[in-house]
Amino acid sequence: MSIGCVPLRLHVCDARLFSEARERYRAFAAGETQPYSVYLEDSFRENGKNPEFAYDFTAQKAALRAFSTESQFIGAKNAYALDSLLRILLSWVLLRHSGFLLHAATVVRNDRAYVFTGSSGAGKSTVASLSPPGSVLTDEISLLRRENGEWRAYGTPFWGEFRAAGSNRSAPVAGIFGLKHARGNFVEALGPAGLLRNILPNVLFFSGEPAANQRLLEILGQAVKEISGYTLAFRRDRTFWEALPS
């Protein structure tokens, strides 16, 4: 499959989990060459090298071997656990592709991606539910990548309350909007520093390695310089679109 043009190949032995994963990621099926191979196993296979990235939380683990395109997931017994580990892996792999994951809903309007970010309860799923059918790329976790000199937002299979399965397509980013509820609709422009403060708490990243964090900050620093940022105060109806810059 492919998420944000990152090719992944899942190797699953458990028939039930394979069926769940095939259904969950059906829209993201792809035949990319040279994918990252993800092996779902009961225990790590030692190959004499330390993992370049490793994650361990309760019984769920992930590791990506140094300078390889192979990872191992341990403890993914259902599609939801697999979902969590894939997000963790993608957050790290995207460093190689000038990209990052953001807690955000993304809606395409006039062939441009409007990215609405905020913590739980800020209104991401509300914005998605008030948007035209077929326009929502994701209502929970957005994937942004810089490609050929422009930033594009991709749909992901990681959804929230809106329960949309995500859309496997992308569009150039029109802007990133920090959400807050209000009685009326208005937009306030943010400079690069303000946009960085807005998105930092909502970036998904799980590595404590200094070099990885430095690379993430470089990517985010470039993003906030090149993407328009705003605060969007909105009321819960479709009129909020009238306040957005075209």
C-alpha positions in Angstrom: 0.0 0.0 0.0 1.0 3.7 -0.1 0.3 6.4 2.4 1.4 9.9 1.4 3.5 8.3 -1.4 5.4 6.3 1.2 5.2 2.7 -0.1 4.6 0.0 2.5 4.2 -3.7 2.2 2.7 -5.5 5.2 3.7 -9.1 5.9 0.9 -10.6 8.0 0.6 -14.3 9.0 -2.5 -14.0 11.1 -5.5 -14.5 8.8 -7.9 -12.5 10.9 -5.6 -9.5 11.2 -4.8 -9.8 7.5 -8.5 -9.5 6.7 -8.9 -6.5 9.0 -5.9 -4.8 7.5 -6.9 -5.4 3.9 -10.3 -3.9 4.6 -9.0 -1.0 6.6 -6.4 0.1 4.1 -8.3 -1.0 0.9 -8.3 2.6 -0.5 -4.6 2.8 -0.1 -3.6 -0.3 -2.0 -0.8 0.3 -4.4 1.8 -1.5 -6.4 4.8 0.7 -5.6 8.3 -0.7 -6.2 10.8 -1.0 -3.4 8.4 -0.6 -0.5 9.2 -0.5 3.2 8.6 -4.1 4.3 6.7 -4.3 7.6 6.7 -7.7 9.3 4.1 -8.4 12.0 5.7 -11.0 14.3 5.6 -12.4 17.8 9.2 -11.5 18.6 12.1 -9.5 17.2 14.4 -11.3 14.8 18.0 -10.3 15.8 20.3 -9.4 12.9 23.3 -8.2 14.9 22.4 -4.5 14.5 20.7 -2.0 16.7 17.5 -0.5 15.3 17.9 3.0 13.9 14.5 3.8 15.4 12.7 1.8 18.1 9.5 2.3 20.0 8.2 0.3 22.9 4.9 0.9 24.7 3.4 -1.9 26.8 3.3 -4.9 24.5 3.4 -3.0 21.2 6.8 -2.4 19.7 8.2 -1.2 16.4 11.8 -1.0 15.1 13.4 0.1 11.8 16.8 -1.3 11.2 19.6 1.0 10.3 19.9 1.9 6.6 17.3 -0.6 5.6 13.7 -0.6 4.4 12.6 -3.3 6.7 10.7 -2.9 10.0 9.3 -5.3 12.6 6.0 -4.8 14.5 5.6 -6.8 17.7 2.3 -7.1 19.6 -0.1 -5.8 16.9 -3.0 -8.2 17.5 -5.7 -6.1 15.8 -6.1 -3.4 13.2 -6.2 -0.6 15.8 -2.8 -1.6 17.2 -1.4 -1.9 13.7 -2.8 1.6 13.0 -1.0 3.0 15.9 2.3 1.4 15.0 2.0 2.5 11.4 1.6 6.1 12.5 4.7 5.8 14.7 6.7 4.4 11.8 5.5 6.9 9.3 6.3 9.8 11.6 9.9 8.7 11.5 10.2 7.6 7.8 8.7 10.9 6.7 11.9 12.6 7.9 13.5 11.2 4.8 10.8 12.8 2.6 10.6 16.3 4.0 7.2 15.5 5.6 5.4 15.1 8.9 2.1 14.0 10.4 -0.2 16.5 12.0 -3.3 16.2 14.1 -5.5 17.9 11.5 -8.5 17.5 9.3 -7.8 18.2 5.6 -10.5 19.3 3.2 -10.1 19.9 -0.5 -11.8 23.0 -2.0 -11.2 24.3 -5.5 -8.3 21.8 -5.9 -6.5 23.1 -2.8 -6.0 21.5 0.6 -7.2 23.4 3.7 -5.6 21.9 6.8 -7.5 22.5 10.1 -5.5 21.6 13.1 -6.1 21.5 16.9 -6.2 19.3 19.9 -9.1 16.9 20.7 -12.4 18.9 20.7 -11.1 21.8 18.7 -13.4 21.1 15.9 -11.6 18.9 13.3 -14.4 16.4 12.9 -17.0 19.2 13.0 -15.2 20.9 10.0 -15.1 17.6 8.2 -18.9 16.9 8.8 -19.7 20.4 7.5 -17.7 19.9 4.3 -19.1 18.7 1.0 -19.2 14.9 0.4 -16.0 13.6 -1.1 -13.9 16.6 -0.1 -12.5 15.3 3.1 -9.0 13.7 2.9 -8.9 13.0 6.6 -10.6 14.3 9.8 -7.9 13.3 12.3 -4.3 12.9 11.0 -3.0 14.7 8.0 0.2 14.0 6.1 2.1 17.0 4.7 5.1 16.6 2.3 7.3 19.1 0.4 7.5 17.9 -3.2 9.0 19.7 -6.2 9.0 23.0 -4.4 5.5 22.9 -3.0 3.7 21.5 0.1 1.0 18.9 -0.5 -1.4 17.4 2.0 -2.3 13.8 1.6 -5.2 11.8 2.9 -4.5 9.0 5.4 -6.4 6.0 6.6 -6.2 7.3 10.2 -9.7 8.8 11.0 -11.4 10.2 14.0 -15.0 10.9 15.0 -16.1 11.6 11.5 -15.4 7.9 10.7 -14.3 8.6 7.2 -11.9 6.0 5.9 -9.7 8.6 4.3 -9.0 9.5 0.7 -5.8 8.3 -1.1 -5.2 11.6 -3.0 -3.4 14.9 -2.4 -3.6 18.6 -3.2 -1.4 21.6 -2.7 -1.8 23.2 0.7 -3.8 26.5 0.7 -3.1 27.1 4.4 -3.0 25.7 7.9 -5.8 26.9 10.2 -5.7 26.6 14.0 -9.2 26.0 15.2 -11.2 27.6 18.0 -14.9 27.7 18.6 -16.7 31.1 18.5 -20.1 32.7 18.0 -18.9 34.2 14.6 -16.5 33.4 11.9 -13.2 35.2 11.5 -9.6 34.5 10.4 -6.5 36.0 11.8 -3.2 35.6 9.9 -0.2 34.1 11.7 3.4 34.7 10.9 5.9 31.8 10.8 6.6 32.0 14.5 2.9 32.0 15.3 2.2 29.1 13.0 5.0 27.1 14.5 3.7 27.6 18.0 0.3 26.6 16.7 1.3 23.3 15.0 4.1 22.1 17.3 1.7 20.6 20.0 -0.2 18.8 17.2 2.8 17.2 15.4 3.0 13.4 15.8 6.5 12.4 16.6 7.8 9.6 18.8 11.6 9.6 18.6 13.8 10.9 21.4 16.9 10.9 19.2 18.5 14.4 19.0 19.3 14.1 15.3 15.8 13.0 14.4 14.3 15.9 16.4 16.7 18.3 14.7 15.6 17.1 11.3 11.9 17.4 12.3 12.5 21.0 13.4 14.2 21.8 10.1 11.2 20.4 8.2 8.7 22.3 10.3 10.8 25.5 10.1 10.7 25.4 6.3 7.0 24.5 6.3 6.0 27.6 8.4 8.0 29.9 6.2 6.3 28.6 3.0 2.7 27.8 4.1 0.2 30.5 5.1 -1.0 30.1 8.6 -4.1 31.4 10.3 -6.3 31.1 13.4 -9.8 30.3 12.4 -12.6 31.2 14.9 -15.8 29.5 13.7 -19.3 28.7 14.6 -20.6 25.2 13.9 -22.2 25.7 10.5 -21.1 25.8 6.9 -20.7 29.6 6.9 -17.2 29.3 8.2 -16.0 28.7 4.6 -17.0 32.3 3.8 -14.3 33.6 6.2 -11.5 31.6 4.6 -9.1 33.3 2.2 -9.6 32.1 -1.4 
